[in-house]
Amino acid sequence: MDTCNYKECKLFDLLGGTPEQCPNYQEMWFTPSDGGKPILVKDCAPRRTFLMISELHQRLIGVEKASEEDRNSTSRLAQSVTLLAQALDNNENVRLTINDRILLDGTK
């Protein structure tokens, strides 16, 4: 996807000439991983930078959400283990069923 649109660019209007003379103009060749035909992408550096920042921001939000979900599930597990330890420490009459043993040590 080309981001250089020199027909609507105010900097290009000031500089004149060709798009290649613009200080923000970049050309990059990408070769697909399947070995297909190389693709030429003509970019305006500031526009491409904003697009990349937006993409990274969205990824960061996803990572943060996953981290919070992991933290919350770990907190619930820690509370359950704490309650179990307190019950065992108080010498209460605790009967572990088969399902409880699976949660504790993974055996049947």
Buried (B, 14 or more C-beta within 10 A) or exposed (E): EEBBEBEEBEEBEEBEEEBEEBEBBBEEEEEEEEEEEEEEBBBBBEBBEEEEEEEEEEEEEEEEEEEEEEEEEEEEEEEEEEEBEEEEEEEEEEEEEEEEEEEEEEEE
